[in-house]
Amino acid sequence: MHKPRVLFLGRTTLDLLYRLDRMPEEDTKTYARDLQAAPGGPALNAAITHALLGGRAMLVSAVGGRPWAAPVRSQLRRHGVRLLDLAAGTDYETPLCAVLANAVNATRTIVNPPISRVPLRHLSASWAAEAPSSWGGIPPIVLTDGFFFEETSALLSACKDAGAALCLDGGSWKPGTAELAPLLTAAICSERFAIPGRSGGPDGDSDAVFAWFAACGVPYVAVTRGPRSILASDRGHRFEIEVARIAAIDTLGAGDVLHGAFCHHFARKPDFEPALRRASAIATLSCQGIGAQAWARQPGSTTAV
């Protein structure tokens, strides 16, 4: 069986994950229960998930060559993920993020560094000019998390014109989302995703999200809601996917895992609901261990894929 190919575009970080017995109060000191440093970011986690499932992944992101880039590049090589670096030859530093995870209820608080102002490379519309010839033509599935839209918009449009299915990881509304939406085949959004001018956050206006994407011509839309059921629409047909009740240990990256798994299964067979259901099962597994790749070591991971 051939390995499905997926192109992932978006953010890469290096995450310092501190697991705490409780969140610290202001102006205090505390010791973490556990510390883990690992590459992260929506697009990177999704790409590695696809690779762990047996697919071929290429990541378009900004990594650069400064100190925090080394563990990122090592992780990508380990999983066979090809990197097209928008920050190659620049002073860009991979964002170093502090993640405070509450070990009691598995919630997490993320502190990001200031937004980098280093100019990045803008990709052309020519796939042949940007991608290595060994990777073949434009892949059937392309995922973007909305980051670096200005730098990647020409290539995204070319992928769409070539017949690729474009999927959005909609963690939040970003600059360029309105321009990106008409290109999409699928939009899988967090409950915190909000159309400007509408209510967002938990229990936000999911009906407005469905209506807006439908008006943009997007046939497949889903809204994830943490431990609650996933709301979804397949060309106007609404359905829900129940999420198994578990004792979550670490929810960091679970949404990224869901997007990577969805792309993997949708690339193998472009059937929205079954692909989303299988991805949901893997994302649930990912919450039962520490780290976005923990699902691959969990009992039942082979049956989930």
N, C-alpha and C positions, 0 to 999 in steps of 0.2 A: 504494500500500500504506500502510495506516495505521501510525503510529508506536506501538509497544507502550509502555504506561505501567507504571512500576514505582515503588513507594514504598520509600525506603531510610531506616532508622532506626538511629542509632548515633553513633559517635565521630568527631569532626573534630579535627585537629591542624595545627600548622605545623611541618614537619620541616626541621631543618638537617642535611643529609647531607654528612658528611666522608668522602671516599674516601681511604684510607690504603694505603701499600705494605705496612705491617704494623701490627698492633695495638700501641699504645704500652705500655711497661712503666709500672708505678706510679712516681710521683714523677719523671717525665721531661717534656720538651717535645718536640713534633714539629710538622712542617708537613704539611698534607693535600695530596694530589695534586690534588684537586678539591673544590669546595664548591658545593652547590646548596641553595637554600631554596625549598621548595614545600609547598603544602597537602597534607595526608595524612590518615590515619585510615581504618579499614576501610570505614565507610559512605560517606564522601566519595569514596574511590577507586573503590568499586563503582558509585556513582551516575554518576561521570564516564565510567567504562568503558561503561556502558549508553548514555549520551548519545553517546559517540563511535561506537558501533555504530548509531546512528540512532534511539534510543528517547527517550521523554520521561521525565525523572527528577525526582522531588521528594525532597529530603533533609530529614529531621527530625533535628536535632542541636542541640548547644549551641555557639554561636559568639560571641555578644556583640558589643560595639561598641568594645572597647579595641584598642590598636595591632596586635596579632597577628591581629585579625579582618580587617583590610583586604585583605591578599593572598588570604585565603580567599574572601571575598565576590567579589573580582575574578575569581578562577578559576571560581567557580560561575556568574557572569554570562556569562563567556566561553563556557562550554559549555551555557548555557541550562538549568541545573539550578535549579529553584525551591527556596527555603529556607524552612522553617518553624522558626524559631529558638526553642528552649526557654529561651535566656538573654536574650531581648530585654528591654531596660530594666533589666538588672542590672549588677553590677560583674564579672561572670564574664570571665575571660581565656582565650582559646583556648590550649590547652596548647602550649608550645614544647618540642619534643622534639629531643634530640641523637642523631643516628644515625651510628655509626662503622661504615663499610663496608670490609672487607678486600678490596682490589682483586685479590689473588692468588686467593682461593677464593670470592669473592662472598658471604661470610657477613656478617652485620651484628649489631651490638649497639646496643640502643636504651635511652636514658636518658630517663625520663619525669619531668616536674615533680611536685611533691606533688599529691595529689588535691584538687580544689577543693571547698570547703565552701559555696559560694554556692548558696542555694536556687534551684531551677529550676521552671519552669512545668510543671504536670501537665495533660496533654491530656485532654479529655473523650472520651466514647464517640461523640460526634456528628461524623461526617466532614464534614457540611455546615457545622458551626460552626467547624471547624479548617482546612479546606482552601479555597482560592479556588474560586469557582464555575466559573471558566474551565478548571479542571483536570478537571471532570467528576466522576463517582462514584468509589467506591472502586476502585482499580486491581486487576487480576487477580493481580498478584504483589506481595508485600511482603517485604522483606529486613530482618532485624534482626541486629546483631552482638552483642546482649546488653547493651550499655551503655544506661543510662537506662531500664531496664525499669520501675522504679517510676513514672517520669513518663509512660511511653507504654503501659502495660499495658492501660488501658481502651480505647484506640484499637486496639491489636492485637487484643483480643478482639472488638471490633466488626467489624474487617476479616475475621476468621475467620468470624464469624456471617453476614457478607454473602457468603461464598463465595470470598474471596480465598485463594490459596495462600501460606502463610507459610514462608519459608526462613530458617534460622539459619546465620549465619557463625560457626561454633564455633571461634574461635581458642583459647579457654580457658574453663574453667568460671567462671561469674560468678554473683553473687547474682541470684536470679530464674530461673536456668536450669531448675530443676525445675518451676516454675510455668509456664514458657513452653513446655516440651516438648510437652504434650498439644495445644497449638494448632498445632503444626507440620505442614506437608506434607513438607518436606525439611530435612535437617540435613547440612551439608557442613562437616566438622570437620578441624582440623589434627591431626597425629599427637600433638601436645602436649596436646590436649583429653583430660581424664581425669575419669571419674566419681569423686566423692569416695570415698576408701577403696580405690581401685584404682590400679594403676601407671600413671603418665603419662610424658611425655617421649618422645623417639625410641624406636621399638620398644615403645611402650606397649601396653596391652591393648586392641587394636582390637576383638576379639570382644566384650569387655564393653561397648564403645561401641555396637556394633550391637545387642546384646541389650537394652541399657537403652532405646534409642530405640524398638526394636520393642515393648517392653513398654508404652511410652508411646503407642503407636498411630501412630508416624511411619512412613509407607510408604517414603520414599526417604531413604537415608543413605549418606554417603561419608566416607572418611578420606583426606586428602591427606598425602603423605609426602615432600615436597620433590622431589628428582630421581627418586625411586623411583615405582613404579606407584601409581595411585589405587585403593584398595579401595572397593567400592560394593555396595549392596544395593537392588534394586528389588522391594519387597514380598516380601522373603525370597529372591529370586533373586540370588545373589552373582556379581559379575564384577569384572574388573580393567581399568584403562585404562593402557596403557604410556605413559610420559613420554619424549619424544624426548631423546636425549643431545645436549647442547649445551655450549658453552663459556660458562657464565653470566658476565655482567658485573655485574648488579645484581639481587638477588632481592627487594629491598624492595618490598612492595606486590603481589607476584605472586599471593598468595592473595586479596587484595581484587579484583584484576582477574578472577580465576577466578569469584568470586561474582557480580560485576557482569555478566560475560559469560553465566554460567549463567542468571541471572534474565532477561536479554534474550532468550535463545533459548527458555527455558521459557515466557516470556510469549507468544512467537510460536507455539509449538507445545508443549503440556505433555507432552513425552515425555522422561523423565528421562535415560536413557543417551545418546541423541544430543546433548541439550543439554549434558550434562557433558563429553562428548568434545570438542565444539566449544569449550567454555570452557577445557578443558585446553590445547588448541592455542594459544589466545590468551594464556593465562598463561605458556606456554613462550616465546612471542615476547617477552613483557614482560621476561623475564630477559636478553634479548640487547641491551638498551640501558639507559641511565641514566634512571631515573624511571618511575613507574607508568603513564605514558601513552606510553612509548617504543614499545610494540608497534604503535601506530597508524602509526608512521613506518617500520616494518620491512618489508623485502621479504617478500611472502607474506601480509601482513595482510589484504588484500582477499579472498584465497581462504580464509583461516581463519574469516572471519565468515560 
